[in-house]
Amino acid sequence: MKVIDILRVKGGTLFTVSPDQPLMNAVTVMSEHDIGSLVVMEHGDLVGMLTFREVIQAIVMNGGAVGATLVRTVMDDAPLTCTPATEIDEVRRMMLGRHARYMPVLDGKVLIGVISFYDVARAVVDSQDFENRMLKAYIRDWPIEEAAADDTAAPH
């Protein structure tokens, strides 16, 4: 399974923010849309990632307030990225290695989506459920005469 398979199911809604926007604006967008991350874009290029982790750290550093902090000062300016062709197993390893919960998907330099650790986990579980159903159906549909022949051929 590849990243493109997750994006097909997930859809293409993207939320972005500029690095020079106040952090409060970004937090408001995250809250209004119930999302845990924003891709930080500048002049059409990905320049960072803002997640609730960076927001919480900024609030703690500011004594419990967002204040006049800009997105640029708290964003992750070197986020993990992947391509639509990246295998899901590789994405899992990358995300686990960096404790990343969100990963922008780039096709060349073009942002085409963001996948979350939840998206990856759901895709893996759905794939395993499908495989389990297919195996159970295969076992249920095992030809009776083959099974009987196998039983008589085996020494008792």
Secondary structure, DSSP 8 states (H G I E B T S, - for coil): -BHHHHHHHH-----EE-TTSBHHHHHHHHHHTT-SEEEEEETTEEEEEEEHHHHHHHHHHTTS--TT-BHHHHSBSS---B-TT-BHHHHHHHHHHHT-SEEEEEETTEEEEEEEHHHHHHHHHHHHHHHHHHHHHHHHT--HHHHHHHHHHS--
